[in-house]
Amino acid sequence: MKVINLAEAHAAMLRQVQAKGADYVYKPPFGGSYPDPVTCVNWFWDDANRARVPSCIVGHALEEWGVLGKVPQSLSADDVGAHTEDVLAFTDAAKFFLVHVQASQDNGVPWGEAVDASWKQIQQDIDNGFFDRATETWLEDSDA
């Protein structure tokens, strides 16, 4: 099983920003709006093309990683990575970063800003000792 680390997650998010533009603001498909209990639409079904189409920023990355069709259509931001264990896993730091990006997107933050702010936050958390720098594992007993 492939494990996505922080560098890979960050690179994937940067590719999504590059593809859509830093000022791109995600709008849920089908006219949905936030706040909504189902805050993330990973993908939606395109009847015309008979295919799943990635929706949110993490959905686009899941497509890139080849697992879009193996995850639920909708998840909350906190569930990023929770339903991919059988096909894809994330380091703790990568998951935290993706959750932060997703939550920012879900609150209407442009993708470029969401990725930049999330990257700064995870770097600060690593520097503060919340994650092991080498393994990217959450340090539950951190005194930081």
Backbone torsions as a table, in degrees:
resi	resn	phi	psi	omega
1	MET	NA	137.3	178.8
2	LYS	-75.9	136.6	175.5
3	VAL	-113.6	122.5	179.1
4	ILE	-88.6	122.5	177.5
5	ASN	-95.2	179.5	-175.2
6	LEU	-62.1	-43.1	-179.9
7	ALA	-62.2	-40.7	178.8
8	GLU	-68.0	-40.6	178.3
9	ALA	-64.1	-43.6	179.4
10	HIS	-63.4	-45.4	179.3
11	ALA	-60.4	-41.3	179.3
12	ALA	-64.4	-40.9	179.0
13	MET	-66.1	-40.0	178.0
14	LEU	-63.3	-37.2	177.0
15	ARG	-64.7	-36.9	178.8
16	GLN	-67.5	-40.5	177.4
17	VAL	-63.2	-43.4	179.6
18	GLN	-61.8	-40.1	-177.5
19	ALA	-68.5	-39.6	-175.2
20	LYS	-98.7	-24.1	-175.3
21	GLY	103.5	144.3	-176.8
22	ALA	-63.0	-27.6	-177.7
23	ASP	-90.2	2.3	-178.0
24	TYR	-64.1	128.7	176.1
25	VAL	-112.4	120.1	-178.5
26	TYR	-66.3	134.7	172.3
27	LYS	-120.9	127.8	179.6
28	PRO	-59.2	146.7	178.7
29	PRO	-65.6	160.6	174.7
30	PHE	65.1	27.2	174.2
31	GLY	75.5	13.8	178.2
32	GLY	-66.6	164.5	176.6
33	SER	-144.5	163.4	179.3
34	TYR	-102.8	154.9	-2.5
35	PRO	-79.2	140.4	-178.0
36	ASP	-134.5	140.7	-179.4
37	PRO	-57.2	-32.1	174.9
38	VAL	-100.6	95.9	-170.5
39	THR	-88.4	-13.2	-177.1
40	CYS	-128.0	127.5	171.4
41	VAL	-111.3	101.9	-179.4
42	ASN	-62.8	-40.5	-178.0
43	TRP	-155.5	163.0	173.2
44	PHE	-136.8	160.7	-176.7
45	TRP	-90.6	126.3	176.6
46	ASP	-99.1	102.9	-178.4
47	ASP	-59.1	-40.4	-176.3
48	ALA	-61.5	-40.6	-178.6
49	ASN	-100.6	-2.0	-179.4
50	ARG	49.5	55.1	-176.8
51	ALA	-152.0	155.8	171.3
52	ARG	-77.9	138.7	179.1
53	VAL	-120.5	127.0	178.9
54	PRO	-64.6	146.9	-176.3
55	SER	-116.8	-73.1	-176.4
56	CYS	-76.1	174.2	-178.1
57	ILE	-62.4	-40.6	178.6
58	VAL	-70.3	-35.6	175.2
59	GLY	-57.7	-40.2	177.2
60	HIS	-64.2	-40.1	177.6
61	ALA	-67.1	-40.4	177.9
62	LEU	-60.7	-37.2	176.0
63	GLU	-64.3	-44.3	178.5
64	GLU	-58.8	-38.2	-178.9
65	TRP	-83.2	0.0	174.3
66	GLY	79.6	21.8	-177.3
67	VAL	-125.6	12.0	-175.7
68	LEU	-55.0	-43.7	-178.6
69	GLY	-75.3	-1.8	-177.3
70	LYS	-108.8	9.3	179.2
71	VAL	-121.9	156.3	177.9
72	PRO	-59.9	154.8	179.8
73	GLN	-64.4	-41.2	-175.8
74	SER	-128.3	140.0	177.1
75	LEU	-145.7	159.2	169.2
76	SER	-82.5	162.5	-178.5
77	ALA	-57.4	-36.1	-178.7
78	ASP	-67.4	-15.4	-178.3
79	ASP	-92.3	3.6	179.1
80	VAL	-54.3	123.9	179.5
81	GLY	85.7	-9.6	-174.8
82	ALA	-74.3	-23.2	-175.4
83	HIS	-115.9	25.6	-179.9
84	THR	-119.9	4.8	-171.2
85	GLU	-53.8	-31.9	-177.1
86	ASP	-80.0	-12.8	-179.0
87	VAL	-127.6	-20.6	-174.9
88	LEU	-158.5	141.7	177.7
89	ALA	-129.9	164.2	-179.0
90	PHE	-130.5	144.5	168.7
91	THR	-66.7	161.1	179.7
92	ASP	-58.7	-42.4	-179.2
93	ALA	-65.9	-40.2	178.6
94	ALA	-63.8	-43.0	-179.9
95	LYS	-64.5	-44.2	179.0
96	PHE	-59.1	-44.5	178.9
97	PHE	-60.4	-48.5	-179.1
98	LEU	-64.4	-39.3	177.3
99	VAL	-61.3	-42.9	-179.8
100	HIS	-65.0	-44.3	177.2
101	VAL	-59.4	-48.3	-177.3
102	GLN	-61.4	-45.3	-179.5
103	ALA	-63.5	-39.6	177.4
104	SER	-63.0	-47.0	177.6
105	GLN	-57.5	-44.1	-177.6
106	ASP	-65.5	-18.3	177.5
107	ASN	-99.4	15.6	174.0
108	GLY	84.5	11.3	178.9
109	VAL	-77.2	133.9	177.0
110	PRO	-57.5	147.7	-173.6
111	TRP	-56.5	-42.0	-179.1
112	GLY	-61.0	-46.0	179.0
113	GLU	-66.2	-40.1	179.8
114	ALA	-61.2	-44.0	-179.5
115	VAL	-69.3	-45.2	-179.2
116	ASP	-61.8	-47.2	-179.0
117	ALA	-65.0	-39.4	179.9
118	SER	-66.8	-38.1	178.5
119	TRP	-64.6	-45.2	178.5
120	LYS	-61.8	-39.9	-179.6
121	GLN	-64.9	-45.9	-178.7
122	ILE	-68.1	-35.5	176.9
123	GLN	-64.3	-41.1	177.5
124	GLN	-63.8	-41.7	179.5
125	ASP	-65.7	-36.9	175.8
126	ILE	-66.3	-46.9	178.7
127	ASP	-60.2	-32.3	179.9
128	ASN	-83.7	1.3	174.4
129	GLY	85.7	15.8	179.0
130	PHE	-78.4	-22.4	178.6
131	PHE	-128.2	143.7	172.3
132	ASP	-69.9	124.7	-175.7
133	ARG	-61.8	-37.9	-176.0
134	ALA	-78.5	-43.9	-174.3
135	THR	-97.9	-12.8	-177.0
136	GLU	61.3	28.9	179.4
137	THR	-92.2	139.7	176.0
138	TRP	-64.9	131.0	178.8
139	LEU	-99.7	92.2	-173.5
140	GLU	-60.0	-32.1	-176.0
141	ASP	-96.6	19.0	-178.7
142	SER	-62.2	134.1	175.4
143	ASP	-90.6	1.8	-175.2
144	ALA	-70.0	NA	NA
